[in-house]
Amino acid sequence: MKISKRAFLKASGASIATLTIAGQTLSSSAQALSANDQHDGSKNQATALKPITTTVSAISATERLMRIHQAQKLMQQLDISALILEPGAAMDYFSGIQWWRSERLTAVIIPREGEISVICPFFEEPSVRESLAVGNDIRVWQEHESPFALIKQILTDSKLNKGKIAFENSVRYFVLSGVMAELPTLQHTSAEPVTRGCRMYKSQHELELMHKANEVTLLAYAEVWSKLKAGMSQSDVKSLMNNAQQQLGGKGTWNMALFNQASAYPHGTKQKQILTEGSIVLMDCGCNVHGYQSDISRTFVFGEPSKRQQNIWQTVRQGQEIAFEQAQIGQQAGSVDDAVRQFYQSKGFGPGYKLPGLSHRTGHGIGMEGHESVNFVHGETATLKPGMCFSNEPGIYIQGEFGVRLEDCIYMTKNGPQWFTVPPESLADPIGKLAQLQTL
């Protein structure tokens, strides 16, 4: 009788600390490992889960100043006088400010040359200043005053009283209309060519932070895989994953776990499912390290997988490889999605986005946000260039039965695509391994 890996691990009392998966020892104490140790399956580290993120540093003020300079170069090329940002990833990217949105406006103004300015409510200034990494021009408004008048004054001081003022797509309408009411001689335009032109292309440091975030999530998956037990609920597994990622140093953790028929819905369902012999377990999880995201999906089978489960899993794994091979420098992003669907159709799925098959895009951009431009989706004409990062997640969903999704993120270099995490090769070893970070 064939003994499953799960049965062997339980019988031997193995734990995550000694679990070797896909040729790599997944240790939760990566600080103690050399670069060679991290890729050597012969060296096991018997330690509890500990933070592994102390080896990487946050984005520096110098890097943010370089980003602002690049944005200003693009603004001058596009004849944009100033750029307005509300709290969110773009504000953090350029200024370091980590804040939230409310009816009280906090904003960053980037002029086409010179230093940035910040406006915020008077009583919030000390808190806003805590995360401000560059610049010193913070102007405050009282509760009875207009923040839009402050923005006008900033632009007047910079002699920017004509031309175009750019707003990111996420800026709320009351902000745009309030600013433009104060500046009738200017025209509003989209800031996406500027913000996207900066944020889409990651630096080596940004890749390092994403690589570490993906390492956290992969190690957490190995921890969860080793602790799955019959009778667990989906919330039990999510809790395991959340705790593991946090213990390893991940921030802003998010987790999804879908069992059995629920796995046929890419983003879940209200169905309550319990883990039993032969259950499919589809998980989609991530975290951030210094603001940079991971996004990994894994599909396990609890116990011995059926032949159909194995076949669908291997088809998805082939789909991932096809997407990876198609994602070459100079190719249109949409061609990656098209290549996967052509393969799936040859296997009887689809066509297109129809079920059973792949009902969502093959992948999305990723960086400081889990979903960024550009996407691996039909019709996307943007060409692939070094520094761009994507998820690679061509799932297959069969409603009434189960779904399978494998997701690993890739980044583009001058030599083509590279994995942050190498996908697993079979359901017998369903975690995969950390890839060595390459240079752009």
PyMOL commands that set and color helices and strands:
alter all, ss='L'
color gray80, all
select helices_A, chain A and resi 5-12+16-18+30-32+37-39+61-77+89-95+122-131+147-157+173-182+192-199+204-227+234-247+260-264+307-326+333-346
alter helices_A, ss='H'
color red, helices_A
select strands_A, chain A and resi 20-21+24-25+80-85+107-111+117-121+137-141+163-167+186-190+251-259+280-289+292-293+296-301+363-365+372-376+389-392+396-398+402-404+408-413+416-419+421-422+433-434
alter strands_A, ss='S'
color yellow, strands_A
deselect
rebuild
show_as cartoon
